[in-house]
Amino acid sequence: MSEMEIPDELIDQLLGEYRGPEQLTGPDGLISQLRKRLIERAAGAELERHLGYPPGGMPPEAQPNRRNGTTSKTLRTVDGPVTVELPRDRDASFEPRIVPKHGRSFDGFDEQILALYAGGMTTREIQRHLRELYGVDVSDGLVSEVTASIQEDVRAWQGRGLEELYVAVYLDALQVAIRDQQVVRKKAVHVAIGVTLDGERDCLGLWIEKSEGARFWTSVMTELRNRGVKDILFVCTDGLTGFPEAIDAVFPEAVNQTCVVHLVRQSLRYLSWKERKSCAGELRRIYTAPDADQARAVLDELTHAWADSKTKTAALQVWERAWERFIPFLAFPQEIRRVVYTTNTVESLHMQIRKTIKTRGHFPNDDAALRLIWLAIQRAKTNWRACYNWTQAMAVLRIHFGDRIPDNT
């Protein structure tokens, strides 16, 4: 029998004549009673080690501290509130590990609140859910206290060290309503997602600023460098004016790629609904061309063919204006193009974030917004998978980037 295995005889003794699930769960169920006894016994064992003598025993001569009765504490648990009697010592130096001095939850209860909060529930919805499911009443202040308790985790995450090399970094921003000096404003939450040498995606950080701009993105890139990033092979952006200069100032060797999906969307906005389907197919010929020269030939062909249509001409001018920032990825084979041609990775994350924050009219401050968005990211990351066909992609990357990629990867 392993150390943690519970004998069947003990289970039979605890259950007795089993009558139904109500015998086990709920505030007065067997599980709650067992939890109460185990917590009290564990705390008693901890105090015995702290004082150096068992209950009723003789304390060591050099030990002036003594037992001092018990104190009641009601804990929040997933099966309802449980009141336990925790032992005390005279000089109050005993701090039980099983239930910390100022702790009021046990068995992952706070994690339950954070999970509900990360799922987009409002404070009232969380209160109702916990009341209906667990028979526990929690206050607005408790929910705020639990959610605020992760602020240090968010700061540590934001300042953590990063990989020295990322194959690709996707940069984009989304707008979030936040109260600022008694006025609710739309602020830009800047998001960076990196692809590691293992093909894994990771959110590198969050930054809030009044608006999205190339100057602020320069500070973001500088922070990434200060946190350990020495090189980036590709940086994929939405084509914001000044972006290339901002990236070149910090990572001059990075290939700067404008998101193709953004270009397609921008160009289709100039077209009627009837025109969009057929024109989208023609535009696809540009970004699937074998190389930049053939892509240029397709663009020239369409420019000539659509010369009589103002809307179609306007759509093509989107590609003309972004041409130098669009063509870099055409110099690479399909294995690499698939990784760098679009910022869909970060836009997909934005969609998950919007689902989480849509029930809130606005956030009271920047920290509150960062906490919920961080929780949403941690939740979304559980569904992230490694990039498609990564082994082959890495083989091609080694050919193109040589000694910029370490040999031990």
C-alpha positions, -999 to 999 in steps of 0.1 A, spaced: 0 0 0 14 34 -10 18 62 16 -12 82 4 -36 53 -2 -67 52 20 -78 17 31 -112 5 20 -120 -4 56 -116 33 66 -139 44 37 -165 19 48 -163 31 84 -167 67 74 -196 61 50 -215 38 73 -249 32 58 -246 55 27 -279 72 20 -271 96 -8 -249 125 -20 -263 149 6 -246 128 32 -212 137 17 -215 173 4 -228 206 17 -219 225 49 -229 196 72 -218 168 50 -191 142 57 -165 159 35 -169 192 54 -167 174 88 -136 155 77 -120 186 63 -126 204 97 -111 175 117 -81 172 94 -74 209 95 -76 210 133 -53 179 136 -28 193 111 -27 226 129 -23 208 162 7 188 148 23 220 135 20 236 170 35 205 186 65 208 163 67 246 171 66 242 209 85 209 211 60 190 232 26 172 227 -6 182 244 -5 172 281 32 167 279 60 184 297 75 214 277 113 216 273 130 235 301 144 261 276 109 266 261 91 294 278 63 295 253 31 275 261 -2 265 246 -30 290 250 -63 274 240 -79 277 206 -95 303 185 -124 299 161 -121 307 124 -147 302 97 -132 293 64 -146 296 29 -145 263 10 -160 249 -22 -184 228 0 -196 258 21 -183 275 52 -164 254 78 -157 266 113 -125 252 128 -108 255 162 -71 264 157 -46 262 186 -28 292 199 4 299 218 10 325 245 35 347 226 16 344 193 47 332 174 29 302 160 18 306 123 0 275 111 8 266 74 -24 247 69 -44 279 74 -23 311 75 -31 336 102 -50 360 81 -63 334 56 -101 329 53 -103 304 24 -93 268 20 -92 242 -7 -89 265 -37 -118 288 -29 -99 320 -39 -89 302 -71 -126 295 -78 -133 333 -75 -104 341 -98 -115 315 -124 -150 329 -124 -137 365 -127 -113 354 -155 -143 339 -173 -159 373 -176 -184 371 -146 -192 404 -128 -190 406 -91 -228 401 -87 -227 370 -109 -198 356 -89 -217 362 -57 -249 345 -71 -229 316 -84 -211 309 -51 -243 312 -32 -263 288 -54 -235 263 -59 -217 263 -25 -241 281 -1 -215 307 6 -222 344 8 -193 366 -3 -192 404 -2 -182 428 -30 -152 436 -9 -141 400 -7 -142 396 -45 -122 428 -49 -97 417 -23 -92 383 -40 -88 398 -75 -65 425 -62 -43 399 -45 -29 389 -79 -14 423 -85 20 412 -74 18 382 -97 9 405 -126 39 428 -118 63 398 -115 50 384 -149 54 418 -165 90 421 -154 101 385 -159 131 376 -179 125 366 -216 142 344 -242 173 358 -259 159 350 -294 123 349 -307 115 337 -342 86 361 -345 70 388 -324 35 400 -332 26 435 -320 -9 450 -318 -32 470 -295 -68 470 -285 -90 497 -270 -103 494 -234 -125 518 -215 -107 529 -183 -115 557 -158 -87 583 -158 -90 614 -135 -128 611 -131 -133 606 -169 -138 573 -187 -115 572 -217 -106 547 -243 -70 536 -237 -47 514 -259 -36 481 -243 -5 471 -262 1 434 -265 32 415 -277 32 378 -285 65 359 -292 72 326 -310 100 308 -293 126 285 -310 104 256 -299 75 270 -319 56 278 -287 37 311 -283 40 333 -253 25 367 -244 55 388 -236 37 417 -219 9 442 -216 13 480 -217 -14 507 -213 -11 541 -229 -37 567 -239 -33 559 -276 -13 536 -299 17 552 -315 51 544 -329 69 563 -301 53 542 -274 60 510 -293 97 520 -293 96 520 -255 79 486 -256 106 472 -278 133 488 -255 117 471 -225 118 437 -242 155 442 -249 161 452 -213 143 420 -201 168 398 -221 157 397 -257 188 401 -279 174 393 -313 141 389 -332 140 374 -366 105 387 -377 83 415 -363 48 414 -376 27 446 -372 -5 462 -385 13 488 -406 10 517 -382 29 547 -395 63 549 -379 63 513 -368 93 502 -390 114 531 -376 104 521 -341 115 485 -346 147 494 -365 158 516 -336 159 487 -312 162 455 -333 177 467 -366 183 431 -379 146 421 -375 126 416 -407 97 440 -405 65 425 -419 31 442 -423 2 419 -416 -13 407 -449 -47 401 -433 -48 438 -423 -40 449 -458 -67 427 -473 -93 441 -448 -82 477 -454 -85 473 -492 -119 455 -491 -134 484 -471 -133 505 -503 -154 479 -522 -191 472 -522 -204 439 -509 -210 426 -544 -174 434 -554 -157 420 -523 -159 383 -530 -145 384 -566 -119 410 -557 -107 391 -527 -98 362 -549 -78 386 -572 -60 402 -543 -50 367 -531 -29 363 -562 -7 392 -549 2 377 -515 5 341 -527 29 350 -555 61 330 -556 82 361 -551 81 399 -550 86 404 -587 57 383 -596 36 399 -569 44 433 -585 34 419 -619 0 409 -605 -5 443 -589 3 461 -621 -20 438 -640 -49 445 -616 -41 483 -617 -45 483 -654 -76 460 -654 -94 480 -626 -84 515 -639 -121 524 -647 -133 517 -611 -126 543 -585 -133 519 -556 -111 492 -570 -83 516 -577 -86 529 -541 -83 493 -529 -51 487 -548 -36 519 -535 -36 503 -500 -11 478 -514 9 504 -532 14 525 -501 24 495 -480 44 477 -507 79 479 -491 65 467 -458 44 440 -474 69 422 -496 96 410 -471 79 377 -464 77 369 -501 115 362 -500 109 331 -478 93 297 -485 59 286 -474 71 271 -441 82 306 -429 54 326 -446 28 307 -426 44 318 -394 49 355 -402 24 368 -427 -4 377 -402 -9 390 -367 -39 366 -363 -23 351 -332 -25 383 -313 -59 393 -328 -73 359 -317 -61 367 -282 -78 401 -284 -110 383 -292 -107 362 -261 -99 393 -240 -129 411 -254 -152 382 -245 -139 385 -209 -142 422 -205 -175 428 -225 -196 427 -193 -178 456 -178 -187 491 -189 -152 504 -179 -124 497 -154 -118 519 -124 -80 522 -131 -52 507 -152 -43 481 -126 -78 467 -126 -78 464 -164 -43 447 -164 -54 422 -138 -84 410 -157 -66 410 -191 -38 390 -175 -62 364 -162 -78 362 -196 -44 356 -212 -36 328 -187 -69 312 -195 -64 315 -233 -28 301 -232 -41 267 -221 -55 263 -256 -24 274 -275 -5 249 -296 29 248 -311 32 263 -346 22 240 -375 50 218 -390 76 235 -368 105 211 -373 105 218 -411 101 255 -405 131 255 -382 152 237 -408 144 265 -433 150 292 -408 185 278 -401 193 280 -438 182 317 -440 194 330 -407 225 308 -401 245 318 -370 217 340 -356 201 307 -344 220 288 -317 233 253 -326 219 237 -295 182 243 -305 
